[in-house]
Amino acid sequence: MEVTKDYTVHIDSKKRVTLRGAQYQYYNVKEYQNGCIILEPRELTVPEGISQETMRDMDRRGCHVICFDSVASFFEI
């Protein structure tokens, strides 16, 4: 892997580090005993739907979802 940036940062009074020109908003952090810190970019996505396992779990626990055509129909109940 090629190094694209090499610079020194400091930790502020709240123990934060600022990344210059960060390409991602979220990172997974791995901190090792020797002081090395690895940042891996993460992109949060909205799930496509509810998994079958989750649906089965909801059924077992008696959870029910009510669908409404509009906000007005919600208040008519």
Secondary structure, 3 states (H helix, E strand, C coil): CCCCCCCCCCCCCCCCCCCCCCCCCEEEEEECCCCCEEEEEECCCCCCCCCHHHHHHHHHHCCCCCCCCCHHHHHHC
